[in-house]
Amino acid sequence: MVCVDKQRAGLTTWRVVADERFANPVGVVQGGFLAAIADSAMGASAVTWARGRKVTAANAELKISFFRPVEPGTELTCTATVVSGGRRVAFVEAELVAGPGSLVAKASSTYLVSDRK
């Protein structure tokens, strides 16, 4: 995954090509791989939400909905946004889009934010 935008606190955008290594036996990209992308992007957004504090963000729960299959070789863009948050908790949502705008999944998660030592 490559971060392509992190200019705003609480908002990050990432890109990754889902190659054939991540395909399931049916030949489409595994849902677990898509969930991992969303989790990584949302965790990064939770960290940027801290606005200059050095923190870690631990996922407390994650929900993901899949809308369509993803073929291996597809470039995915994941945008994650902190919807609400404070000093210790951030609620984050993510959208995964394939190619030029085909929504393939949406995720939401709650992150526990702690000061890094």
C-alpha positions in Angstrom: 0.0 0.0 0.0 1.1 3.5 -0.8 -0.2 6.6 0.9 -1.2 9.1 -1.7 -2.8 11.8 0.5 -2.5 12.6 4.3 -2.8 16.4 4.1 -5.8 16.7 6.4 -6.0 15.4 10.0 -8.2 12.3 10.1 -8.2 11.7 6.3 -5.9 9.4 4.4 -6.0 7.9 0.9 -4.1 4.8 -0.1 -3.5 2.8 -3.3 -2.6 -0.8 -3.8 -2.8 -3.3 -6.7 -4.5 -6.5 -5.6 -2.5 -9.1 -7.4 -3.2 -12.8 -7.9 -1.4 -13.7 -4.6 -4.5 -12.4 -2.8 -7.1 -14.4 -4.9 -9.3 -17.0 -3.3 -10.0 -20.4 -4.9 -12.8 -18.8 -6.9 -10.3 -16.4 -8.5 -11.4 -13.1 -7.0 -9.6 -11.1 -4.3 -10.1 -12.4 -0.8 -12.4 -10.3 1.5 -9.8 -10.6 4.2 -7.3 -8.8 2.0 -9.8 -6.0 1.4 -10.5 -5.8 5.1 -6.8 -5.5 5.9 -6.5 -2.6 3.4 -9.4 -0.8 5.1 -8.0 -1.5 8.6 -4.6 -0.2 7.7 -6.0 3.0 6.1 -8.5 3.6 9.0 -5.7 3.1 11.6 -3.5 5.6 9.8 -6.4 8.1 9.7 -6.9 7.6 13.4 -3.2 8.4 14.0 -3.3 11.5 11.9 -6.4 12.6 13.9 -4.2 13.0 17.0 -2.9 16.2 15.5 0.8 16.2 16.5 0.6 13.8 19.4 2.6 10.6 19.0 0.0 7.9 19.4 -0.8 4.3 18.6 -4.3 3.3 17.4 -5.7 -0.2 18.3 -8.7 -1.5 16.5 -11.5 -2.4 18.9 -14.0 -3.6 16.3 -14.4 -3.6 12.5 -17.3 -4.0 10.2 -17.0 -4.4 6.4 -19.6 -4.8 3.7 -18.6 -6.1 0.2 -20.6 -4.9 -2.8 -18.8 -6.6 -5.8 -16.0 -8.9 -6.5 -12.5 -7.6 -7.3 -10.5 -9.2 -10.0 -6.7 -9.8 -9.4 -4.6 -7.0 -11.0 -7.1 -4.3 -10.1 -5.8 -1.1 -8.6 -7.7 -0.2 -5.4 -8.0 3.2 -3.8 -9.0 3.3 -0.1 -10.1 6.6 1.5 -10.5 6.5 5.3 -12.0 9.4 7.3 -12.4 9.9 11.0 -16.1 10.6 11.4 -16.0 11.4 15.1 -13.3 11.3 17.7 -11.6 12.6 20.8 -8.4 12.1 22.7 -8.9 8.4 23.4 -11.3 7.1 20.7 -11.8 7.6 17.0 -14.7 6.3 14.9 -13.5 5.8 11.3 -15.1 4.9 8.0 -13.4 3.7 4.7 -14.4 3.2 1.1 -12.6 0.9 -1.3 -12.9 1.8 -4.9 -11.7 -0.3 -7.9 -10.4 1.5 -11.0 -12.2 4.7 -12.0 -14.9 4.8 -9.4 -16.5 1.3 -8.8 -17.3 1.1 -5.1 -16.4 -2.5 -3.9 -16.6 -2.2 -0.1 -17.3 0.1 2.8 -15.9 -0.4 6.3 -16.2 1.2 9.7 -14.2 0.8 12.9 -13.6 2.1 16.4 -9.9 2.7 17.3 -8.6 3.2 20.8 -5.9 5.9 20.7 -3.1 5.8 23.3 0.0 8.0 23.7 3.1 6.3 22.4 5.9 5.9 24.8 
